[in-house]
Amino acid sequence: MQMKTSTVKCRYCKQEIDKNTAYKPKDRLYFCSIEHYKAQCNKERYKAPKTNSDGSTNDRRALTDYIQDYYISQGYDKHDINWQLITAQIKNQIDEYGFKYSGMLLTLKYMVDIKGMQLLNDKSNSIVSLIPFEYNNAKNNYIETQRIKKEIEAFDFNDKEIIVKKKVDKPNKKLYNSIDMNNL
């Protein structure tokens, strides 16, 4: 008689695993390995709210959401993103350069949407490391865009129809000499 093996799902990657070989830190908590358990703990530790208590958007959350969306669009699994490195780089750039979360987000959007830069390759492990090189260019682009937007809003479009009458001379009836084919 064949014995039936029971399987459970890993809480982190949702993969079916054998119950006997699964890592079990608590009752009814199963993981593929201790690494998946630690990753799940880190994932659940902190998730910033999308809005602040006053109803404004949370700039830090908007930045991290954009970074995650970019990695996913490049084929990465969201669990493979090295958040420790990325958040450390963000904090260092805020401390060293005085950047703001919103400015960093606009810089990333500028690099991707306007300049069409490919931010991830074999040599780079984080898209945040490129922000200091393009921050001022993105800032200038944003200022210029806002100036043009204000000028367009202030422009007075005049919707009056203007009829322009143009005198057209009638062409001469005989523009060319007729050729008699019999005389040729």
trRosetta pair geometry for C-beta under 8 A, 3 or more apart (Angstrom, degrees):
i j d omega theta_ij theta_ji phi_ij phi_ji
5 18 5.8 -34 164 -133 128 100
5 19 7.4 -178 172 25 79 92
5 20 7.3 -80 -152 2 102 115
6 18 7.7 101 80 -158 50 58
6 19 4.5 -3 94 1 96 138
6 20 8.0 111 56 -28 83 81
7 16 4.8 23 164 -176 135 99
7 17 6.4 154 -156 75 86 27
7 18 6.0 -57 -105 -98 73 37
7 19 6.3 -153 -113 -33 18 84
8 16 7.5 154 80 -148 23 58
8 17 6.2 -31 67 65 72 79
8 19 4.9 90 -11 -92 107 83
8 22 5.8 -39 58 -38 120 166
8 30 4.2 61 115 51 138 167
9 14 5.5 -8 -176 -152 117 51
9 15 7.0 149 -150 70 68 26
9 16 6.1 -42 -94 -92 67 52
9 17 7.4 115 -126 17 20 81
9 30 7.0 121 74 77 37 117
10 13 4.9 11 92 49 131 81
10 14 6.2 -85 68 -31 79 11
10 15 4.9 14 20 48 120 77
10 17 5.7 67 -49 -5 94 125
10 22 7.3 -162 -88 -136 76 112
10 30 6.3 -101 -103 116 43 83
10 31 5.2 65 -147 -141 88 43
10 32 4.5 -11 -101 -33 144 85
10 36 5.8 -32 -175 154 125 158
11 14 7.9 16 -155 -72 12 55
11 29 6.2 -24 -28 -157 145 76
11 30 6.6 140 -23 67 90 54
11 31 5.9 -52 32 -82 91 80
11 36 7.6 139 62 144 74 110
11 40 5.6 48 105 -119 107 158
12 31 5.9 46 0 -132 111 99
12 32 7.1 -91 53 14 113 97
12 36 3.9 -162 37 -176 151 98
12 37 7.3 -117 -36 -66 131 29
12 39 5.7 76 -142 82 141 110
12 40 4.4 -114 -85 -61 98 108
12 43 7.8 142 -128 11 90 145
12 79 7.0 107 171 -138 96 148
13 32 6.3 -5 33 -12 123 132
13 36 6.2 -78 -10 -131 101 130
13 79 7.1 -122 -92 49 81 172
15 32 6.2 29 62 -70 121 125
17 21 6.6 -114 167 79 103 95
17 22 4.9 118 109 -84 125 100
17 30 6.8 -167 65 153 117 120
17 32 5.5 -180 -70 -101 151 70
18 21 4.6 51 78 24 108 103
18 22 6.6 -165 86 -33 51 85
19 22 5.7 -44 -143 11 30 121
19 30 7.0 -71 -126 -116 66 148
22 30 4.2 1 157 -160 147 104
22 31 6.5 134 -175 57 91 35
22 32 7.0 -61 -130 -99 76 26
23 30 7.2 128 68 -161 51 53
23 31 4.5 -36 68 70 104 92
23 32 7.0 7 15 89 104 21
23 33 5.7 87 -16 -147 137 17
23 34 5.4 -171 -138 -63 160 58
23 36 7.4 152 47 56 131 102
23 37 5.8 -99 113 -37 134 128
24 27 7.8 34 175 -99 110 25
24 29 6.4 130 -152 79 62 68
24 30 5.7 -21 -93 -100 82 66
24 31 7.7 175 -75 23 36 75
25 29 5.6 -43 55 95 83 128
25 31 7.4 24 -7 9 99 121
25 37 5.7 119 -28 -148 130 142
26 29 4.5 48 59 21 86 128
31 34 7.3 105 98 -88 133 23
31 36 4.3 180 -174 90 111 112
31 37 4.4 -160 25 -62 171 83
31 40 6.9 -131 -102 0 128 138
32 36 4.8 85 44 -5 90 152
33 36 5.2 106 54 5 70 97
33 37 7.3 -124 105 -2 44 89
34 37 5.2 -50 -152 34 41 118
34 38 6.4 41 151 -18 69 102
35 38 5.9 -54 -149 37 32 108
35 39 6.3 33 152 -19 65 107
36 39 5.5 -52 -143 38 32 114
36 40 6.3 36 155 -21 64 104
37 40 5.9 -55 -151 35 28 110
37 41 6.6 29 151 -19 62 105
38 41 5.6 -52 -149 35 34 113
38 42 6.4 33 153 -17 66 104
39 42 5.7 -54 -148 37 32 111
39 43 6.3 36 152 -23 65 107
39 79 6.4 60 165 -169 136 104
40 43 5.5 -52 -146 34 32 115
40 44 6.3 20 159 -10 65 110
41 44 6.2 -64 -146 43 27 102
41 45 6.4 49 152 -51 63 98
42 45 5.6 -36 -150 -1 32 122
42 83 7.5 162 150 61 121 128
43 79 7.5 -34 -80 -119 136 85
44 47 7.8 -47 -147 -23 33 109
48 58 5.5 -168 147 145 116 152
48 60 5.6 -104 -170 95 177 110
48 61 4.3 -144 97 -73 116 100
48 64 7.2 115 32 33 124 140
49 52 7.3 136 87 -86 116 30
49 58 5.8 135 87 -33 67 149
49 61 6.8 -93 89 -55 32 154
50 57 6.9 -46 161 -143 70 75
50 58 6.0 -163 179 24 20 110
50 61 5.5 -147 -111 125 43 153
51 55 5.9 -15 175 -152 129 30
51 56 6.7 153 -158 80 83 28
51 57 5.9 -62 -107 -107 69 40
51 58 6.0 -156 -108 -21 12 89
52 55 7.0 -35 71 32 75 20
52 56 5.0 -1 36 62 116 81
52 57 7.4 40 -3 99 88 8
52 58 5.6 138 -51 -77 75 78
57 61 7.6 -128 172 65 80 107
57 62 5.8 49 152 -50 121 128
58 61 3.9 53 94 15 115 115
58 62 6.5 168 88 -16 59 84
59 62 5.5 -52 -145 36 34 114
59 63 6.4 37 155 -21 66 104
59 100 7.0 -22 147 157 157 93
59 101 3.6 128 130 90 108 124
59 102 4.6 -70 -138 -54 130 81
59 105 6.9 -135 -168 -8 84 135
60 63 5.8 -55 -153 34 30 112
60 64 6.5 20 155 -10 65 108
60 101 4.9 -95 -76 -116 54 156
61 64 6.0 -58 -143 42 31 104
61 65 6.0 34 156 -21 67 108
62 65 5.8 -54 -144 37 27 112
62 66 6.4 28 156 -20 62 106
62 101 7.2 112 59 145 94 114
62 102 7.5 30 74 -100 134 67
62 105 5.7 3 117 -103 103 158
63 66 5.9 -58 -152 35 28 109
63 67 6.5 27 153 -18 64 106
63 90 7.2 118 132 -128 143 140
63 101 4.8 -117 -25 -170 138 93
63 102 7.8 -117 -58 -77 106 29
63 104 5.7 34 -127 90 133 111
63 105 4.6 -116 -94 -70 78 100
63 108 7.7 121 -145 13 79 141
64 67 5.5 -50 -145 36 36 113
64 68 6.3 37 154 -19 66 104
64 83 8.0 39 -146 -133 116 106
64 86 7.8 116 -121 126 85 131
64 87 7.9 10 -99 -84 118 92
65 68 5.7 -55 -148 38 30 111
65 69 6.3 31 154 -19 65 107
66 69 5.7 -54 -146 38 31 112
66 70 6.3 33 154 -22 64 105
66 105 5.7 117 21 -139 155 94
66 108 6.1 130 128 95 131 141
66 109 7.2 -67 -160 -62 147 90
67 70 5.7 -55 -151 33 30 112
67 71 6.5 28 154 -17 64 105
67 81 7.6 120 133 -162 101 143
67 86 6.3 127 166 -168 156 146
67 108 7.2 -86 -79 -140 74 167
67 127 6.5 -176 -134 57 90 121
67 128 7.1 -3 -113 -58 135 98
68 71 5.9 -55 -149 36 32 109
68 72 6.3 30 154 -17 66 108
68 78 5.8 35 -163 -131 105 104
68 81 6.4 -91 -113 -30 73 170
69 72 5.7 -56 -146 39 31 111
69 73 6.2 32 155 -20 65 107
70 73 5.7 -55 -147 36 30 111
70 74 6.5 22 154 -13 63 109
70 108 7.2 -101 -48 173 154 125
70 112 6.9 -119 -116 -88 122 153
70 119 6.9 0 167 54 137 138
70 127 6.3 -25 111 -3 147 168
71 74 5.8 -65 -152 41 31 108
71 76 4.2 -51 168 56 91 135
71 78 7.0 119 94 -105 118 57
71 81 5.1 73 131 -92 174 116
71 120 7.5 100 -112 -57 66 151
71 127 7.8 -141 -65 -7 84 125
72 75 7.9 112 -178 -20 30 9
72 76 6.2 -87 -83 67 34 78
72 77 7.9 41 -110 -132 74 18
72 78 5.8 -5 -77 -67 107 90
74 120 5.3 70 -173 43 165 142
76 80 5.4 -133 -173 74 95 114
76 81 6.2 92 140 -68 138 81
77 80 4.6 84 63 0 88 108
78 81 6.0 -28 -162 -3 45 116
81 86 7.0 -12 163 -12 100 143
82 85 4.3 21 128 23 116 116
82 86 6.3 138 95 -18 70 91
82 125 6.7 5 32 157 144 107
82 126 7.0 -86 70 -79 112 100
83 86 5.4 -57 -138 43 38 110
83 87 5.7 30 166 -14 74 109
84 87 6.5 -58 -141 41 21 102
84 88 6.2 22 157 -18 59 113
85 88 5.8 -62 -148 38 26 112
85 89 6.3 25 156 -18 64 108
85 125 6.8 -29 134 119 163 112
85 126 5.6 -138 127 -68 116 136
86 89 5.8 -57 -150 36 29 110
86 90 6.4 31 152 -20 64 105
86 126 5.5 180 -90 -139 75 119
86 128 5.4 129 -146 -6 74 139
87 90 5.4 -47 -145 34 36 115
87 91 6.3 37 155 -18 65 104
88 91 5.8 -54 -148 38 30 110
88 92 6.3 31 153 -19 64 108
89 92 5.6 -54 -145 37 31 112
89 93 6.3 28 158 -17 65 107
89 126 5.9 143 -3 137 161 155
89 128 4.3 129 105 105 133 129
89 129 5.9 -79 -150 -71 147 69
90 93 6.0 -60 -149 37 28 107
90 94 6.4 28 153 -19 64 106
90 101 7.7 34 -171 -105 121 79
90 104 6.8 75 -133 -173 92 173
90 128 5.8 -79 -63 -153 74 148
91 94 5.7 -55 -149 35 31 111
91 95 6.3 25 156 -13 66 109
92 95 5.8 -60 -146 42 30 108
92 96 5.7 14 163 -8 69 117
93 96 6.0 -56 -126 47 28 101
93 97 5.3 -20 -172 28 68 115
93 99 5.0 -9 139 28 99 133
93 104 7.0 105 104 -95 140 127
93 128 7.2 -141 -9 167 143 103
93 131 6.1 31 -144 81 163 130
93 132 6.4 -145 -129 -60 113 99
94 97 7.4 -57 -103 56 11 76
94 98 7.1 33 -170 -131 46 15
94 99 5.4 -93 -95 64 53 79
94 100 7.4 76 -121 -96 95 27
94 101 7.8 -2 -89 -55 123 67
97 132 6.1 -168 -62 -111 157 103
97 135 7.2 119 154 32 150 173
99 103 5.3 -138 -164 83 82 123
99 104 5.4 78 155 -58 129 97
99 131 7.0 46 -123 140 167 131
99 132 8.0 -112 -50 -88 136 72
99 135 6.4 -99 -104 -131 118 145
100 103 4.5 92 55 7 83 105
100 104 7.0 -150 91 -7 42 85
101 104 5.7 -57 -149 36 31 111
101 105 6.4 32 153 -20 65 106
102 105 5.6 -52 -148 35 33 113
102 106 6.4 32 153 -16 65 105
103 106 5.7 -53 -145 39 32 110
103 107 6.3 37 152 -23 64 105
103 135 6.6 44 154 -154 110 101
103 138 7.6 128 -174 100 73 121
103 139 6.8 3 -147 -84 107 100
104 107 5.5 -51 -149 33 32 115
104 108 6.6 32 153 -18 64 102
104 128 7.4 10 -171 -137 125 89
104 131 5.5 -6 -138 -144 86 149
104 135 7.7 -33 -97 -109 56 104
105 108 5.9 -54 -151 35 32 109
105 109 6.4 28 152 -15 65 106
106 109 5.6 -54 -145 40 34 111
106 110 6.1 41 152 -25 66 105
106 138 5.6 145 124 158 89 123
106 139 7.7 92 104 -82 130 54
106 142 5.7 14 173 -74 142 140
107 110 5.5 -51 -147 34 30 116
107 111 6.4 29 155 -18 64 104
107 131 5.0 86 110 -143 146 86
107 134 5.5 135 -166 99 101 97
107 135 5.1 -34 -100 -104 142 58
107 138 4.1 -174 -108 29 63 166
107 139 7.8 -13 -79 -41 92 72
108 111 5.8 -54 -148 35 32 110
108 112 6.3 16 159 -8 66 111
108 119 7.7 11 -146 -85 86 159
108 127 6.6 70 -127 138 112 122
108 131 6.9 -37 -60 -94 80 98
109 112 6.1 -63 -141 46 29 101
109 113 5.3 -5 176 10 71 121
109 114 7.7 62 132 -6 67 95
109 138 7.9 112 64 -147 73 127
110 113 6.9 -57 -110 51 16 88
110 114 5.0 -29 -158 32 57 124
110 115 6.5 46 146 -6 69 103
110 134 6.5 -176 95 150 119 122
110 137 7.1 165 145 107 144 90
110 138 3.7 -171 20 -116 163 102
110 141 5.8 131 -131 63 127 146
110 142 7.5 -82 -74 -48 127 93
111 114 7.5 -1 -45 51 8 83
111 115 5.3 -38 -144 47 40 123
111 117 4.5 -48 175 38 87 130
111 119 6.4 79 126 -76 130 112
111 130 6.7 97 -126 117 164 127
111 134 5.4 98 -75 97 106 169
111 138 7.3 -49 -37 -74 75 122
112 115 7.6 35 -4 55 10 80
112 116 7.4 37 -178 -110 32 23
112 117 6.4 -80 -84 54 40 79
112 119 6.7 -45 -79 -24 92 121
113 116 7.8 -21 159 -68 10 53
114 141 6.6 116 135 -180 174 159
115 134 7.5 -100 -5 -137 157 142
117 130 7.7 -171 138 151 150 157
118 121 6.4 75 123 -57 110 100
119 124 7.1 -99 161 97 59 150
119 127 4.1 37 153 -123 134 106
119 130 6.2 -135 -140 26 93 149
120 124 6.1 -132 -131 83 44 106
120 127 6.3 -56 -60 -68 82 96
121 124 5.6 67 46 25 74 93
124 127 7.2 82 141 -82 131 45
124 129 6.5 -158 -149 56 107 127
124 130 7.3 -1 -137 -44 152 109
126 129 5.0 98 84 -14 100 101
127 130 6.2 -51 -173 25 53 111
128 131 5.7 -23 -169 -12 52 119
130 133 5.7 -59 -171 36 62 115
130 134 6.5 21 147 6 88 113
131 134 6.6 -87 -151 52 32 87
131 135 5.7 53 161 -64 75 98
132 135 5.8 -27 -133 -9 30 120
134 137 5.0 -62 -160 48 65 115
134 138 5.5 66 142 -26 89 104
135 138 5.9 -61 -150 38 26 109
135 139 6.3 27 153 -22 64 108
136 139 5.4 -51 -144 35 34 115
136 140 6.3 34 156 -18 66 103
137 140 5.9 -54 -148 37 30 109
137 141 6.3 31 152 -19 64 108
138 141 5.6 -54 -146 37 32 113
138 142 6.3 34 154 -22 65 105
139 142 5.7 -54 -149 34 30 112
139 143 6.5 29 153 -18 64 105
140 143 5.7 -53 -146 36 32 111
140 144 6.3 30 156 -16 65 108
141 144 5.9 -57 -147 40 29 110
141 145 6.2 32 154 -21 65 108
142 145 5.7 -55 -145 36 29 113
142 146 6.4 28 156 -17 64 106
143 146 5.9 -56 -149 37 29 109
143 147 6.4 32 152 -22 63 106
144 147 5.6 -52 -148 34 32 114
144 148 6.5 30 155 -16 65 105
145 148 5.9 -55 -149 38 30 108
145 149 6.2 34 151 -23 64 108
146 149 5.4 -52 -145 35 33 116
146 150 6.5 34 155 -19 65 103
147 150 5.9 -54 -152 35 30 109
147 151 6.5 29 151 -18 63 106
148 151 5.6 -54 -148 37 34 113
148 152 6.4 35 154 -20 66 104
149 152 5.8 -54 -150 34 30 111
149 153 6.5 28 153 -16 64 107
150 153 5.7 -56 -147 38 33 110
150 154 6.1 23 157 -13 67 111
151 154 5.9 -61 -143 43 29 105
151 155 6.3 46 153 -42 64 99
152 155 5.6 -41 -149 11 32 119
171 175 6.7 -4 157 -71 119 116
172 175 5.8 137 80 -75 98 66
174 177 7.8 50 170 -85 110 42
179 184 7.7 35 167 -55 106 117
180 183 4.6 57 94 10 110 110
180 184 7.5 -177 98 -25 64 82
181 184 5.9 -43 -160 11 42 120
